C-alpha cells in the first residue's frame, strides 16, 4: 500500500504540467520520441535507438552499448465548437498548451540480449469550456461549460533477443490513467435548473504488453532493408464515477459502466537505407470498435498510414514525414454519443505533416527535435431528437525535444 501511494504521488507530479494531452491518431500519439515523430510517426520497421522500446521493442537491438533518451512533447491545440443554441455561438477550448514527458533507456547485455526501461506519455485528450457563457434562461448553454481531461502514461521494461538478422522483443506494460469529466447538467428533480455534474478525478492502473519482431535482410543480399511487425494488447481501465455519471446525466445508459479500454493495435512497417538516405513506411490498425468504452461511443477502427524520410550527414540528420488516419469518431444514431464525442472528446485530427532533425554535439551526446502540424479537421453531428447540430474544428501543432546520451 505504501509503494502504491508513493507511485501514485510520483505520477501525479509528473502530470502537473500535462493538463490535457491532445494526441493525434484517436487519443494516441502518432509515435513516442522525437526521431519517430519527425518521420511521420514511422517506428515499426526503423530503429530509433532507446525510444524504440515502446514503439517496437525488437528494434532496441540497434543500441551498441547504453543509450539514455530524455525529452517531451509540447502540444498547442486549437479546438473550437459551435452549437446552434443560441445563434451558432462558438467557443474555443482554453486547454491550448500542454506537455507530456518521455524517458527511455536501452542497454546491450551481449551480442544476443538487450534490455531497457522507460516511462512514456502515450495518449490523452480533453477540452476546457469553463469560461463559456452559461445562462439557460436565455438559451446560452456555453457548451455546458464542459471540462474533460484524459491522460495515459505507460511504464515498461523492453527485452529483446537478436540472432542474425532476426530480432524479437516484448515490453510488459504498467499503464496509469486518469480521467475527469465535469459539465453543467439539468437537475432530474427540477429540469429547469442546472448544476455541476462530476465526481472529481478518477485514476486506475492496469497491465498490458507490446510485442515486436523485425528482420534485417543484409544476409539475403538486400543491405539496408528492415521489416517490422508489432502487436499491442488492449488495456482495460476503469474510471469510477466518470463515464456512467456523464451518460446518465444526458439521459442515456452506460453499457459498460465506467470502463474505458485502450484498444489493441497491429502494425507492419519497413525501412530502406541507401547511403545518406532513409525511407520508412508504417501501416497499423487501431481496433477502437471492439473496445469497452470507445466502442460504446461509436468509435470506428482506424487505419493509420505513415511515411518518413531521413537525410544523414556526419553529425546531423534531417527528417520529414506525413501521417494519415481517418478520424475514429463517427456520427451515429445515438445523439448522446454524438454530443459527448464532439463536445468532450474531439479526437478528430486526421492529417499530420512532420519535420525533425538531430545534431550530434559529440560522439556521446546529441539533441533531437521534431515539429508536427495537423491542419483543421471539422465534423458536424446531429445531437438531439430535434436535430440540433454541433460542429467542432480541431487544429494541432506540437514540438518534441529529446536529449540522447550514449556510452
C-alpha positions as CSV (number, residue, x, y, z in Angstrom):
1,X,0.0,0.0,0.0
2,X,2.8,2.4,0.9
3,X,4.5,1.7,-2.5
4,X,1.2,2.3,-4.4
5,X,0.6,5.6,-2.6
6,X,4.2,6.8,-3.4
7,X,3.9,5.7,-7.1
8,X,0.6,7.5,-7.4
9,X,2.0,10.7,-5.9
10,X,5.0,10.5,-8.3
11,X,2.8,10.0,-11.4
12,X,0.6,12.9,-10.3
13,X,3.6,15.2,-10.0
14,X,4.7,14.1,-13.5
15,X,1.4,15.3,-14.9
16,X,1.3,18.7,-13.2
17,X,2.0,20.5,-16.5
18,X,0.2,17.9,-18.6
19,X,-3.3,19.5,-18.3
20,X,-4.8,17.7,-21.3
21,X,-2.8,15.9,-23.9
22,X,-4.3,16.2,-27.4
23,X,-3.0,13.2,-29.3
24,X,-3.4,12.6,-33.0
25,X,-4.5,9.0,-34.0
26,X,-7.6,9.0,-32.0
27,X,-6.3,9.6,-28.5
28,X,-2.9,8.1,-29.3
29,X,0.3,9.9,-30.2
30,X,1.4,9.2,-33.7
31,X,4.6,7.8,-32.1
32,X,6.7,8.2,-29.0
33,X,10.0,10.0,-29.3
34,X,11.3,13.0,-31.4
35,X,13.0,10.9,-34.1
36,X,9.9,8.9,-34.9
37,X,7.6,12.0,-34.7
38,X,9.9,13.8,-37.1
39,X,9.5,11.0,-39.6
40,X,5.7,11.0,-39.7
41,X,5.5,8.6,-36.8
42,X,7.3,5.7,-38.6
43,X,8.7,3.4,-35.9
44,X,7.7,-0.2,-36.7
45,X,10.4,-1.1,-39.3
46,X,13.0,1.5,-38.4
47,X,15.1,1.7,-35.3
48,X,15.3,4.9,-33.3
49,X,17.5,3.5,-30.5
50,X,16.3,3.6,-27.0
51,X,13.0,5.3,-27.9
52,X,12.0,2.1,-29.9
53,X,11.4,0.4,-26.5
54,X,7.7,1.2,-26.7
55,X,7.1,1.5,-30.5
56,X,8.7,-1.8,-31.4
57,X,10.8,-3.4,-28.7
58,X,12.7,-5.7,-31.1
59,X,14.5,-2.6,-32.5
60,X,16.4,-1.7,-29.4
61,X,18.9,-4.2,-30.7
62,X,20.5,-1.4,-32.7
63,X,21.9,0.1,-29.5
64,X,25.7,-0.5,-29.3
65,X,26.2,0.0,-25.6
66,X,23.9,2.0,-23.3
67,X,21.6,4.8,-24.6
68,X,19.5,7.2,-22.5
69,X,16.9,9.4,-24.1
70,X,15.1,12.1,-22.1
71,X,12.6,14.6,-23.5
72,X,9.0,15.5,-24.0
73,X,6.3,17.0,-26.3
74,X,4.6,20.4,-26.1
75,X,1.1,20.4,-27.6
76,X,-0.6,23.5,-28.9
77,X,-4.2,22.5,-29.9
78,X,-7.0,24.8,-31.0
79,X,-10.4,23.3,-30.6
80,X,-13.5,25.4,-31.4
81,X,-17.0,24.1,-31.0
82,X,-20.2,25.8,-32.4
83,X,-23.7,24.9,-31.3
84,X,-27.0,26.2,-32.7
85,X,-28.2,27.3,-29.3
86,X,-28.3,30.2,-29.5
87,X,-27.4,31.7,-32.9
88,X,-24.5,29.4,-33.8
89,X,-22.4,30.5,-30.8
90,X,-18.7,29.4,-30.9
91,X,-16.3,28.8,-28.0
92,X,-12.7,27.9,-28.1
93,X,-11.3,25.5,-25.6
94,X,-8.9,27.1,-23.1
95,X,-6.8,23.9,-23.0
96,X,-4.3,25.1,-25.6
97,X,-0.8,24.4,-24.2
98,X,0.2,21.1,-22.7
99,X,3.3,19.0,-22.1
100,X,3.9,15.2,-21.8
101,X,7.2,13.6,-20.8
102,X,9.2,10.7,-22.2
103,X,12.2,8.8,-20.8
104,X,13.8,5.7,-22.5
105,X,16.9,3.7,-21.6
106,X,18.3,0.7,-23.5
107,X,21.3,-1.5,-22.8
108,X,23.2,-4.1,-24.7
109,X,23.9,-7.1,-22.4
110,X,25.7,-9.2,-25.0
111,X,25.6,-9.9,-28.7
112,X,22.1,-11.5,-28.3
113,X,20.3,-9.9,-25.4
114,X,19.2,-6.3,-24.9
115,X,17.1,-4.7,-22.1
116,X,15.7,-1.3,-21.3
117,X,13.3,0.7,-19.1
118,X,11.1,3.6,-19.9
119,X,8.3,6.0,-18.9
120,X,6.2,7.3,-21.7
121,X,3.2,9.6,-22.0
122,X,1.2,7.8,-24.7
123,X,-2.3,9.2,-25.1
124,X,-4.9,11.7,-23.9
125,X,-7.4,14.3,-24.9
126,X,-9.6,17.0,-23.3
127,X,-11.3,20.4,-23.5
128,X,-11.9,23.3,-21.2
129,X,-15.0,25.4,-21.7
130,X,-15.4,26.5,-18.1
131,X,-15.3,30.2,-19.0
132,X,-18.0,29.9,-21.7
133,X,-21.2,32.0,-21.1
134,X,-23.8,29.8,-19.4
135,X,-27.3,31.3,-18.9
136,X,-30.0,28.8,-19.7
137,X,-32.7,31.4,-19.1
138,X,-31.8,33.0,-22.4
139,X,-30.6,29.7,-24.0
140,X,-26.9,30.5,-23.6
141,X,-25.7,27.0,-22.9
142,X,-21.9,27.7,-23.2
143,X,-21.0,24.2,-24.3
144,X,-22.4,23.1,-20.9
145,X,-19.1,24.6,-19.5
146,X,-17.7,21.1,-20.2
147,X,-14.2,20.3,-18.9
148,X,-12.6,16.9,-19.8
149,X,-9.2,15.5,-19.2
150,X,-7.9,12.0,-20.1
151,X,-4.2,11.2,-19.6
152,X,-2.3,8.0,-20.0
153,X,1.2,7.1,-19.1
154,X,3.0,3.7,-19.6
155,X,5.9,2.2,-17.7
156,X,7.7,-0.6,-19.4
157,X,10.8,-2.9,-19.5
158,X,11.6,-3.8,-23.1
159,X,13.5,-7.1,-23.5
160,X,14.9,-8.1,-26.9
161,X,16.7,-11.1,-28.4
162,X,18.8,-10.9,-31.6
163,X,20.0,-13.8,-33.7
164,X,21.5,-13.0,-37.1
165,X,19.1,-10.7,-38.9
166,X,16.1,-11.6,-36.7
167,X,15.2,-9.6,-33.6
168,X,12.3,-10.3,-31.2
169,X,11.1,-8.1,-28.3
170,X,8.5,-7.7,-25.7
171,X,7.7,-4.8,-23.4
172,X,5.5,-5.6,-20.4
173,X,3.4,-2.5,-19.6
174,X,2.1,-1.0,-16.5
175,X,-0.4,1.7,-17.5
176,X,-1.5,4.6,-15.3
177,X,-4.5,6.6,-16.4
178,X,-6.7,9.4,-15.0
179,X,-10.0,10.8,-16.3
180,X,-12.0,13.8,-15.2
181,X,-15.4,14.9,-16.8
182,X,-17.3,17.9,-15.5
183,X,-20.2,19.9,-17.0
184,X,-23.4,21.6,-16.3
185,X,-26.5,19.3,-16.4
186,X,-30.2,19.6,-15.7
187,X,-31.4,18.5,-12.3
188,X,-33.5,15.4,-12.6
189,X,-35.9,16.6,-9.9
190,X,-36.3,20.1,-11.5
191,X,-35.5,20.1,-15.2
192,X,-35.4,23.9,-15.4
193,X,-32.4,24.1,-13.1
194,X,-28.8,23.1,-13.7
195,X,-26.0,22.0,-11.5
196,X,-22.4,21.0,-12.0
197,X,-22.0,17.3,-12.7
198,X,-18.8,15.5,-12.0
199,X,-17.2,13.1,-9.5
200,X,-13.7,14.6,-9.5
201,X,-10.5,12.9,-10.9
202,X,-10.6,9.1,-11.1
203,X,-7.5,7.0,-11.8
204,X,-6.5,3.4,-12.4
205,X,-3.6,1.1,-13.1
206,X,-3.7,-1.9,-15.4
207,X,-1.3,-4.2,-17.3
208,X,-0.7,-4.9,-20.9
209,X,2.2,-5.7,-23.3
210,X,3.7,-4.8,-26.6
211,X,5.3,-7.4,-29.0
212,X,7.6,-6.7,-31.8
213,X,9.6,-8.6,-34.5
214,X,12.0,-7.2,-37.0
215,X,14.3,-8.6,-39.7
216,X,17.3,-7.1,-41.4
217,X,17.8,-8.6,-44.9
218,X,21.5,-7.9,-45.1
219,X,22.4,-11.6,-45.2
220,X,20.0,-12.1,-48.1
221,X,21.8,-9.6,-50.2
222,X,19.4,-6.8,-49.6
223,X,21.5,-4.5,-47.5
224,X,19.6,-1.6,-45.9
225,X,16.1,-3.3,-45.8
226,X,14.4,-3.9,-42.5
227,X,10.9,-5.1,-42.0
228,X,9.0,-5.0,-38.7
229,X,5.7,-6.3,-37.1
230,X,4.0,-5.2,-33.9
231,X,1.1,-6.2,-31.7
232,X,0.0,-4.1,-28.8
233,X,-2.5,-5.6,-26.4
234,X,-5.7,-3.8,-25.2
235,X,-5.6,-2.4,-21.7
236,X,-8.9,-2.2,-19.7
237,X,-9.2,0.8,-17.4
238,X,-12.0,1.8,-15.0
239,X,-12.6,5.4,-14.0
240,X,-15.2,5.3,-11.3
241,X,-17.9,7.9,-11.3
242,X,-16.9,9.3,-14.7
243,X,-18.4,7.7,-17.9
244,X,-21.6,6.3,-16.3
245,X,-22.4,9.5,-14.5
246,X,-21.9,11.6,-17.6
247,X,-24.1,9.4,-19.9
248,X,-26.8,9.2,-17.3
249,X,-26.8,12.9,-16.9
250,X,-27.7,13.2,-20.6
251,X,-30.5,10.6,-20.2
252,X,-28.6,7.6,-21.5
253,X,-27.3,4.3,-20.2
254,X,-23.7,3.3,-20.0
255,X,-23.4,-0.2,-21.5
256,X,-20.0,-1.0,-19.8
257,X,-20.2,1.3,-16.8
258,X,-17.0,3.3,-16.2
259,X,-14.7,1.1,-18.2
260,X,-12.6,2.7,-20.9
261,X,-10.5,0.1,-22.7
262,X,-7.4,1.3,-24.6
263,X,-7.6,-0.6,-27.9
264,X,-5.3,-3.3,-29.3
265,X,-3.1,-2.4,-32.3
266,X,-1.5,-4.4,-35.1
267,X,1.1,-3.0,-37.5
268,X,3.7,-3.6,-40.1
269,X,6.5,-1.4,-41.4
270,X,9.7,-1.3,-43.3
271,X,12.7,1.0,-43.9
272,X,15.3,1.1,-46.5
273,X,18.7,2.8,-46.1
274,X,20.8,3.8,-49.2
275,X,23.9,5.8,-48.3
276,X,22.7,9.1,-46.7
277,X,19.1,8.5,-47.5
278,X,16.5,6.5,-45.5
279,X,12.8,6.0,-46.3
280,X,10.3,4.3,-43.9
281,X,6.6,3.3,-44.1
282,X,4.2,2.1,-41.5
283,X,0.7,0.7,-41.5
284,X,-1.2,0.0,-38.4
285,X,-4.8,-0.7,-37.4
286,X,-6.2,0.6,-34.1
287,X,-9.1,-1.5,-33.0
288,X,-11.4,1.1,-31.4
289,X,-14.7,-0.5,-32.3
290,X,-14.2,-3.7,-30.3
291,X,-13.3,-2.0,-27.0
292,X,-15.4,-1.4,-24.0
293,X,-16.0,2.4,-23.8
294,X,-14.8,3.7,-27.2
295,X,-16.8,1.1,-29.0
296,X,-19.9,2.1,-27.0
297,X,-19.3,5.6,-28.2
298,X,-19.4,4.5,-31.8
299,X,-15.7,4.9,-32.4
300,X,-14.6,3.1,-35.6
301,X,-11.4,1.1,-36.2
302,X,-8.7,3.3,-37.6
303,X,-6.2,2.6,-40.4
304,X,-3.1,4.7,-40.0
305,X,-0.5,5.3,-42.7
306,X,2.9,6.9,-42.0
307,X,5.6,7.8,-44.4
308,X,9.0,9.2,-43.4
309,X,12.3,10.3,-45.0
310,X,15.7,11.0,-43.3
311,X,18.9,12.5,-44.8
312,X,22.0,11.9,-42.7
313,X,25.4,13.7,-42.6
314,X,28.3,13.0,-40.3
315,X,27.0,14.9,-37.3
316,X,23.4,15.8,-38.2
317,X,20.3,14.5,-39.8
318,X,17.1,16.0,-41.3
319,X,13.7,14.3,-41.2
320,X,10.3,14.9,-42.9
321,X,7.1,12.8,-42.8
322,X,3.4,12.5,-43.3
323,X,0.8,10.6,-41.2
324,X,-2.8,10.0,-42.0
325,X,-5.6,8.3,-40.0
326,X,-9.2,8.9,-40.7
327,X,-11.0,10.2,-37.5
328,X,-12.4,7.3,-35.4
329,X,-15.3,9.3,-34.1
330,X,-18.3,8.8,-36.3
331,X,-21.8,10.3,-36.4
332,X,-24.2,7.6,-35.1
333,X,-27.8,7.4,-34.3
334,X,-27.1,7.9,-30.6
335,X,-27.4,11.7,-30.0
336,X,-25.7,11.4,-26.6
337,X,-22.6,9.8,-28.1
338,X,-22.5,12.4,-30.8
339,X,-22.7,15.3,-28.2
340,X,-20.1,13.8,-25.9
341,X,-17.7,13.0,-28.7
342,X,-17.7,16.5,-30.2
343,X,-18.0,18.5,-27.0
344,X,-15.8,16.5,-24.7
345,X,-13.5,14.2,-26.7
346,X,-13.0,15.7,-30.2
347,X,-10.2,13.3,-31.3
348,X,-10.8,14.1,-35.0
349,X,-7.4,15.1,-36.2
350,X,-6.5,13.2,-39.4
351,X,-3.5,14.6,-41.4
352,X,-0.1,15.3,-39.9
353,X,2.9,16.9,-41.5
354,X,6.2,16.5,-39.7
355,X,9.7,17.9,-39.7
356,X,12.6,17.0,-37.5
357,X,16.3,16.7,-37.1
358,X,19.3,15.6,-35.0
359,X,22.5,17.4,-34.1
360,X,25.4,15.5,-32.6
361,X,27.2,17.7,-30.1
362,X,29.8,14.9,-29.5
363,X,30.1,11.2,-30.2
364,X,28.2,10.6,-26.9
365,X,25.6,13.4,-26.8
366,X,23.0,14.6,-29.3
367,X,19.8,16.6,-29.5
368,X,16.7,15.6,-31.4
369,X,13.8,18.0,-32.4
370,X,10.5,17.5,-34.2
371,X,7.6,19.6,-35.2
372,X,4.2,18.2,-36.1
373,X,1.4,20.2,-37.7
374,X,-2.2,18.9,-38.1
375,X,-4.4,21.2,-40.3
376,X,-8.0,21.8,-39.4
377,X,-10.4,18.9,-39.2
378,X,-14.1,19.7,-38.9
379,X,-17.1,17.5,-38.0
380,X,-20.8,18.3,-37.6
381,X,-23.0,15.8,-35.8
382,X,-26.8,15.9,-35.1
383,X,-27.1,15.7,-31.4
384,X,-30.8,15.7,-30.3
385,X,-34.2,14.4,-31.3
386,X,-34.9,17.9,-32.9
387,X,-31.7,17.6,-35.0
388,X,-29.7,20.4,-33.3
389,X,-26.2,20.2,-34.8
390,X,-22.8,20.6,-33.1
391,X,-19.7,21.5,-35.1
392,X,-16.1,21.1,-33.8
393,X,-13.0,22.4,-35.6
394,X,-9.6,21.0,-34.4
395,X,-6.2,22.2,-35.4
396,X,-2.9,21.0,-33.8
397,X,0.8,21.7,-33.6
398,X,3.4,20.3,-31.4
399,X,7.1,20.5,-30.7
400,X,9.1,17.5,-29.4
401,X,12.6,17.6,-28.0
402,X,15.0,14.9,-26.8
403,X,18.4,14.7,-25.3
404,X,20.3,11.5,-26.0
405,X,23.4,10.2,-24.2
406,X,25.3,7.1,-25.4
407,X,28.1,5.3,-23.6
